[in-house]
């Protein structure tokens, strides 16, 4: 008992969510998520680690 009422509530909620379309400020979202120093082409960790190519060159010399 009660399954029909529960299913009706879920159906009602699903319909409401389906027709719900909030307005989104994409520029504000981009500002919030982006870091001012974010540059996708800069490797921040490059100075901390050796390159794999350097390791191979050292092995060939030995």
Secondary structure, DSSP 8 states (H G I E B T S, - for coil): --HHHHHHHHHHHHHHHHH------HHHHHHHH--TT--TT--TTTTTS--HHHHHHHHHH-
